[in-house]
Amino acid sequence: MSSAYRWAGLALIALLVGTPLVGLGFSLLDRPVDPFTGVVAPLLSVGVGVPALLARSVALSVFVAVGAVTLGTWLAWVEYRTRVPRGWGLLTLLPLAMPSYLVAATVRSSLSPGGWIGDALGLPHMTGFAMAVVVLTVITAPLVQLIVGASLRNASAAEEEAALTLGASGRRVFWDITWPRLRPAVGFSGLIALLYAVSDFGAVAVLDVPVLTWRLYLAVENQDVARASVLGAATLLALVPVFLASRALRGGVQHAGAANFRRVQPVSASASERWMTVGVLVLVLGVGVVIPVSTLLVWVAEGWSRSLNFVTPWGALRDTVVVAVMGTALTLVLAWLPAWVVANDQREGRHTGAMEDGIYLTSALPGVLLALGLILAALRFTLPFGDRAYGIVLGSGALLMMGYATRFVAEVFAPLRVSFGAMDVRQLESAAVLGAGPFKRFRTVLLPTVAPGVMVACLIGFNAIVKELPVTLLLGGATGVKTLSFRVWDRYNESLWHDAGVAGLCLVTLALISAALTVRWRQNA
Amino acid sequence: MVHLGHRYGEVGALDDVCFDVGSGEFVALLGPSGCGKTTLLRAVAGLVTPRVGSISIDGRTVTEDGVVRVGTADRGIGLVFQDYALFPHMTVAENIGYGLPTAEPARVAGLMALVGIAGLEERKPAELSGGQQQRVALARALAPRPSLLLLDEPFANVDAGLRDSLGRMLKRVVADQGASVLMVTHDQEAALALSDRVIVLEPGSAGGRVIQDASPIEIYKRPSTARVAQLSGGAVLISGVASGTVVQCAFGELTLIEPREGPVELLMRPEQLHFEEDSNGDATVDEIQFHGAHHHLRCTSPAGLLDALLPTSEVLPAVGSRGRIRVVGPVWALNR
């Protein structure tokens, strides 16, 4: 692997990560802060309750992480250690396709007084901290299930059988053999859930939970740059320890495979295990899929029955697809070189820490913070070119595309890296020896070989952009593009439920199709 | 190839390696793991650029002191990888025709017939056995009519039963195509059986270096060092004192292949050592292994532990039997 490629990859990552951080940094430095107290004083003094917001964000994330690990690990265990019906994995992963703001909005609407469930059961208003914990837990549990499930799938039956033949009880086998293998995956997935919860903006906004990201969004929307900068810095502060912890655990998730690997055979679940699984399933699928989809249908049906005017969703659908395809293409192009460099360096036993850290740092930045950083950077860098320059950058959609690429480069990078890493590089060498030039090698050998991985990367990127809200709201507004997520948010806040329902159903359908295609292509990758 | 040297970071891979391959010649690079033989092969292919020295193919200098003058694609070579590296998404015919500048169905069909895989044109590599995959890899490498064919451990992934027939096929096919061959292997039987010349490499602190370059018979019968003797087959090495063509050692007086003087190390191959039962003998059978045509007898003798061969047709002594070791034929003396 040429060092020129390596440096180019690093420069690319530095640009992606650095631009929003530099924007935020400049904004903080521009403020007339006390040189002796630095940014700590403004953090404590701007507005009221920055420490309280920080504490609430951390508390919410910790509750969500604990809940997601509990539910997700149980679902993974049931999937790989007990006999489950065909399609179980896909079914339990469905909440992953649901945007958090949509789940929060539909759950709040349906369970509260006046809602189709709330009225029937006489429930109080379903908002606030506890409800946000439930919604975010249900949405992040499938993430834990995926990561812990991969670890369980790679667990060697021989290791556990060896312990059994040496006289260990089932309980001891679990704690001595199985748990040490699962522990890094459980820890890592918990931190991913934690990062998701810290970064989430839609669900907490809908459920009226005053946390950093929600207040940060309001500050940006109100063009209060000073407050936004300080809240952004506080959000960043909250993320640093979580990111560092996840970085430390990331490498431990993968175990070396045993020779003649054989998987642990699933067994029939006991009656108590079945009841517990049914309970978890009702919670995860009920809150994550059934209630949201049913509520969207109820909204549309009510609008229909009252003969309300519907705004056709086709324009928003077209905008969503166009924006998502363009954003995915750009993200794919930007992720390609780092993925290629990291895959080859790992194959050659080189250290790839800096590049991977940079990539994963981009995914750790909350969408609101990222959008704010890009806005501040654009404001700063367009200053010498006059007032119109910033408007052109924002209005052209360039900032929106950069926002998507930065936000989702890690999600596209991961399957690309796996695909490149699994490729037999000797096939490329073989093609070179047979006289094929670089383009022919790319077209006839590399691309067909990694096509399933590239397809998975594209679908993951597409799905993420379709659902993305804060980047779309903050960076896409000036472009005139109205995506489905924008439409859902806008119509929900205007209490135009029937329009929000139509847009939401289109959004869910699009997300589910791309998620189903991802599962299908992943099997080929 | 002139005074080639290469390092991977601080680790030496090749140290002043120098040899040539004549037109139509079959040369084997024999050596243990880590001696740099695969690096050497990759350097010839252009997949590694050696830091010092030069490589010439057909009179063209392709690399010189770390500078690539002719890229991999233009060197006119064929390479069969150890794990074949077939393109999994292409059919057998597409794999074989890949390196041809224009479609030549007749050439592809001819090569398929030559390597014995006619009728498998539309199969994908995953639908082939290991032996068939190797034949496809060989046909693919030969299709563009390379002047030099490189083979990287061609029998590493083939079971023992197939090895002989594939070896014969390989020799016949490359002779038919008129290509020179440079084969990397740690399999001494394949190196000795197939090649016209064997180059033995040994790992050193500065990288692998050539320790002998000779015909297979020369390598086997007259190795330059004890290491070459061990790499080229079973070897029993004992010390002795030579005087002309006679040498005194633990087995008494033996005849030397070449006259020598003074202390020497004697090389005896297992087939030269015969065990003869004798209740007054100074050797004891410790262990017996059946190897088809022969029994391997591990014996304790005045020269130490050694393996002697006993044809299966002869009467087998019991473990613990006493006897004498008789050395058949002249022996080779190495410097001590």
Chai-1 contact restraints between the chains, C-beta under 6 A:
chainA,res_idxA,chainB,res_idxB,connection_type,confidence,min_distance_angstrom,max_distance_angstrom,comment,restraint_id
A,D424,B,A85,contact,1.0,0.0,6.0,A-B,restraint_1
A,R426,B,F81,contact,1.0,0.0,6.0,A-B,restraint_2
A,R426,B,A85,contact,1.0,0.0,6.0,A-B,restraint_3
A,Q427,B,A85,contact,1.0,0.0,6.0,A-B,restraint_4
A,Q427,B,F87,contact,1.0,0.0,6.0,A-B,restraint_5
A,E429,B,L47,contact,1.0,0.0,6.0,A-B,restraint_6
A,S430,B,A85,contact,1.0,0.0,6.0,A-B,restraint_7
A,A432,B,T72,contact,1.0,0.0,6.0,A-B,restraint_8
A,A432,B,A73,contact,1.0,0.0,6.0,A-B,restraint_9
A,V433,B,A45,contact,1.0,0.0,6.0,A-B,restraint_10
A,V433,B,T72,contact,1.0,0.0,6.0,A-B,restraint_11
A,V433,B,L79,contact,1.0,0.0,6.0,A-B,restraint_12
A,L434,B,Y98,contact,1.0,0.0,6.0,A-B,restraint_13
A,L434,B,G99,contact,1.0,0.0,6.0,A-B,restraint_14
A,G435,B,A73,contact,1.0,0.0,6.0,A-B,restraint_15
A,G435,B,G99,contact,1.0,0.0,6.0,A-B,restraint_16
A,V445,B,F87,contact,1.0,0.0,6.0,A-B,restraint_17
A,P448,B,H89,contact,1.0,0.0,6.0,A-B,restraint_18
